[in-house]
Amino acid sequence: MRKLKKVATILALLCLCITGTAKTYFVAPTGGSDTNPGTKDRPWATWQKAFNSAIAGDTVYFRGGVWYPASKTVQGYPVTIIAPGSGFGHNGTYNDPIVFMAYPDDYESGNVPVLDCWYASQATTGNVGLNIDNAKYLKFKGLTIRNVRMLNDHDNCVGIGMTDCTGYMSFENMVTHNIGGAGQWYRGFDTLFLKNCDSFNCCDSLDASSPGGDGDGFVISARGTASDTYKIAYVHGCRAWHVSDDGFDIGSTKQLRIDNCWAWGNGNFRYSDGYDGDGYGFKLSFSVILEDGKRWLNNCLSSYNEVGFGDVNLHIDDYYGPRMYYYNNTSYSDYLPYMSGPGAFDCQTGPAHVVYRNNIAFNYSFSQPGNFNTCSGVVPPYITADHNTWRLGSYNLAVTNTEYNVTRDDFISVDTAQLRWPRKRDGSLPDITFMKLKSGSDLIDTGTDISLPFTGSNPDLGYSEFSSGSPDPIAPVFLSSVIRNESPSLLELSYTLDLANIVPGTSAFSVRVNSNARTVNSVTVSGTKVTLTLASPVVYGDVVTVAYTKPSANPLQTSAGGQAASFTARSVTNNCTPPDNKKPVVSIASPTKSESFTAPALITIDADAYDPDGSIVKVEFYNGTNKLGEKNSDPYSFIWKDVPAGTYSFKAVATDNLNARTESETVQIIVQKSSETANQLPVVTLISPIHGKKYYKNDEIVIVAEAFDNDGTISNIEIKNGETTIAFLTEAPYEHIWENIDTGRYVITAIATDNRGAKSTSLPLDFMVEENPRMGLIRVYPNPNDGHFTADQLKISDGLTRLEIFNILGQGIHSVEVNPSESIKEIDISNLPSGTYFIKHSCENLVLASGKFVKR
């Protein structure tokens, strides 16, 4: 058995080493900022930041979730753009490509990065989700682009648009859907790799000239001429469905290999006859190279398309005709399975050559399995066809090949729903039985060797080789999970296949709500659904995940024995709706109705606010319709200064966490004109200490002042000893305790300031401070000193005592403990400024001795 050189050796071009200078970055849909360094903990916020920043060798991981950009990066078509020549992004190199890919842990758990272009799409232009222009050596993997909307009748839309790129460009597991035009558009390249990509639900419905005519799944065209050196595209494992034009629209390419791709339900099979799409599964244009063996389409599936496999000379070139090898493909329920060339192409042109081998056509609607209408009335000389379920007829139509008897019994399944099954965790196509040959079919081992791998004596017909023996049962694949609003305690999992009534234990499932484990009380299985009953209901806003570990007993399985695989935490759709939001409650506590003030008034507006089922976000204060200010936290208070005379209507507006708003009742107040008399001075009196009294050194002296203002309020009182401020008091009672006072005569005053800035000073109050005859004297030597000195004659005590030093304001600036046996203590305060200081030796609240010294 001969085998074709492994495609893997070609794809090995992608397995490139990254230099030691390569960096790894992260971008996330929530919690990120483009001013962040792009680390996992501090990711970037936007795709464009990632595209602009990464350089050769770098990898950017896109965390799972949805981005909703509200505007475009530049004026025109692109929502995001990579165009190194225009200052957007950078090029990679052959050995150091730039990689943009889904973060593997998120991707494998089903949390895919999605760029949703709904809000960024504009009506004034066309729209492109990701535009790549004149770039090279870039790799993309695992990203989804959706909702690129067509909003006018003349501008095209594209999900991914790549033009005129060089080097190699790689796209793997890229998904585009709900696009107002082509899903993925690749025009102009040297080497293009498309692997395991999907494109669906694409339609340019508003196009004025040909609605639906540009809604392709994939558009691939290398451009260039026959003299170009490479120009090759590798397309593997891709799917296109429910597009208005063609699943795969292949323009002029020098070299091409498409294998293991599926296309179904395109053109009028999905859209109405009012749309102008061609509806090909696979449509190929002319070749710009006049050699065989350069363009292959192998092992592909087409179903429910207008044309399954067709090559056309769209550019009406008499010299370049179609050149293509169609090997081992299957057409099921297409209107026309195989077609070659419209009438303008001269079928006698020498460069044209199309080969069909080992292909199946079944259940088609057209009268014949093939139509080669370029050669009306003659057998097309440029076509070679053998070992197909059809053969060339006497004219341009193919006829049934009587060597094969194709019936429904040749196939295990004809259920096209399998084509939509989710991909495997590695991104490859799902395992299906659709149109796979059944044991005993006369299509097994009856093909011809065309250098593709096969089993048995000869290749089979169709897209998939038959495997002898009993085929492994198809495993059901997990699709999604949901909690419905009407049943918040039930978590429903959906699978691709009906499940047997074999119920795993509750321990096989792990459910977390807001990262906390939620007990599963019971499990039921019915059809494709698995329902978990939770110990308590989920509520609106809860973040829920579910995981399944396949148990050794009673695993989830089909009646045929196909067992569902384990999966780690997958996000659950929480459809619980929020409860009816209760409005916040708000009222103005002060001022009260009809309260009057004198201009210029100082008015404090106090509001009481609470929310019965949430929280208060803000309280706004208004005078009529004019907003005065707002507060975002309790106490909700606003001070309005220098209010002129007039009548004012105050109200407070509270907003809760769900944006519900409530207005308070209006409070009307009056600000009267001030009298013409001068501002009266405040009155202030010192009540304590007692005038003329003697106090002992280190006594605590209580200073008390009383003050009032006949035509206003007291703003503050300043207590002074001579020119030195002892205390600054702003609230009544105006009291201050003065501590650690040395001996001497003191004269203190109180200065009161009212709300309009007027000041008055109390009568002076003087008193004496003398040595306490019961208190010892600390000897300080040398005195004066430079901050290094000895404190002597310390009192001996039974326990620890403390030596403290104070400045002339009585502020403590140094403190040390003294052991019971110590009578002297070395002190170092050389770092303090020069001046007079006081020293005190005390035991708890009892002063044992004191002293005074000067530091120079």
Secondary structure by P-SEA (a helix, b strand, c coil): cccccccccccccccccccccbbbbbbbccccccccccccccccccaaaaaacccccbbbbbcbbbbbbccccccccccbbbbccccccccccccbbbbbbccaaaaaacbbbbbcccccccccbbbbcbbbccccbbbbcbbbbcccccccccbbbbcbbbcccccbbbbccbbbcccccccbbbccccbbbbcbbbbccccccccccccccccccbbbbbccccccccbbbbbcbbbbcccccccbbbcccccccccbbbbccccccccccccccccccbbbccccccccccbbbcbbbbcccccccccccccccccccbbbbbcbbbbccccccccccccccccccccbbbbbcbbbbccccccccccccccccccccccccccccccccccccccccccccccccccccccccccccccccccccccccccccccccccccccccccccccccccccccbbbbccccccccccccbbbbccccccbbbbbccccccccccccccbbbbcccbbbbbccccccccbbbbbccccccccbbbbbbbcccccccccccccbbbbbbcbbbbbcccccccbbbbbbbbcccccccccccccbbbbbbbbbbccccccccccccccccccccccccbbbbbccccbbbbbbbbbbbcccbbbbbccbbbbbbcccccccbbbbbbbbcccccccccccccbbbbbbbcccccccccbbbbbcccccccccccccbbbbbccccbbbbbbbbbbbcccbbbbbcccccbbbbccccbbbbbbcccccccccccccccccccbbbbbbbcccccccbbbbbcccccbbbbbcccccbbbbbbbbbcccccccccccccc
